[in-house]
C-alpha cells in the first residue's frame, strides 16, 4: 500500500533580483492551493500563510500564531464569524480575521496581512 500525502508543500520564494527587499513576489500556481485550505510560503525569511477560500478569494497573513508562539496558521481551519472570513489557530483555536489580521478573542493582537493577486494562474503577494 502506498502512502498518499495530502499536505500542501511549503513554498520557498527567493527574492526577485529585479526588486528591492519589498514588493511583489510569485508564490506558486493557483492550482497548488486547494480550495478551503492554506499553504505556507517562505518569502524573504518570513513565513506567510496564504488561504484559498471556497468562493475563490485569496488572503495572506503572517503564519506565526502569537498565542502559541508557533508558525502554524496555514494549518488552521477556515470559516467565518458573522460573515467575516477567519482562520482558527490549530493550537489554541483563536480566530484571526483574514481581511485585517485581528484576533477576534483579543483585539490587541493583530497579524500582518498581505495583498494577494493571481497573474496568469500564478499567486503573487506583496511583501
N, C-alpha and C positions, 0 to 999 in steps of 0.2 A: 504494500500500500504506500502510495506516495503522499507525503505531507504537502498541503497546499497553504501557502501564506496569503492572508487576507489583509495584512497590514501595509498601508501605503508607505513608500520609502521616504527617507529624509532626503530632501533635495539640497545639495550644496551648490551655491552660486558664487562664482568668483566675480569680483568687481569688473565691470566692463572697462577696459583700458581707456576708452574714449570718454569716460565720465570722471568726475571728482569722486570724493568719498560718499557723496549722496546722489540720489537720482533714481531714475527708473532702471530696474533690473529684471531680466527674464527669469522666470522660475522653472516652469515645466509646461508641457502641453496640457490644456484644459482637460483632456480625456483621462489624464493620470490622477485627477482629483475627483473621486466618485461623488455623486450626489449624496447629500446628507452626511458628509464626513469632513474631516480636516486632515491636513498634512503639515509637516514641519519643514520649513526651508531655512537653511543656514546661510544668511546673507551678510557678508562683511563681518563675520564673527557673531552675529546676532541671530538668535532663534526666533522665527516668526511663524505663527500658526495661521494657516490660510484655510478658510472654510467655504464649502460649496453647498449652498442651501438647496432644498428640493425644488424651489422655484427658479433656480439657475443663478441667483445672485451670489457674489463672492465678497467675503470680508477677510481682513487680515488684522491681527492683533499680536502683541507680544506673546510668546509661548510660555513665558515664565509666570507661574502662579505664586504671588507673594504670600498667600496664606500657607501653602505647603512648602514653599521655598524649593520648588522643583519645576523643571521645564516639561509640563505635561498637558497644557491646554489643548494642543492639537488632537489629543486623545479624548477630549471631553465629549459630552452628549449635547447635541444641538437641539434647540427647541425655541419656544417663545413664551414670554410672560406678558400678558395684556397686549399682544401684537408686536412686542419688541423682540427681535431675534437675539438669542443668548446662547452661550455655551456654559454648561455646568462643569466645573472642575471635576476630574475623575477622582480626586482625593477627598477633599472636604465638602464638595458639592456647592461651593459658592457659584453664583450666576454672574457672568460678565456680559454686559451688553456689547454686541458686535459692532454697533454703529459708533459708540463712544468709548468703549473700554471700561466703563464704570462698573464696579462691583455692586450688584443690587442689594446685597446684605450689608455693605459697608461703603457708602458713597465717598468716603475719604480715600478709597483705593481706586485708582484709575490706571489702566494699562494704556500703553501707546497703541494707536491704531495707524493703519497704513492704507493708502489709496491703492486699489486693485483694478486692473482692467485686462481685457482679453484683446490681443492683437494677432490676427491671422491664426487663431487657435492656440496661442501661447499665453499663459498667465504672466503678467508683469505686475510688480509692485514698486511703489515709490518709497525709497528709504531715505 
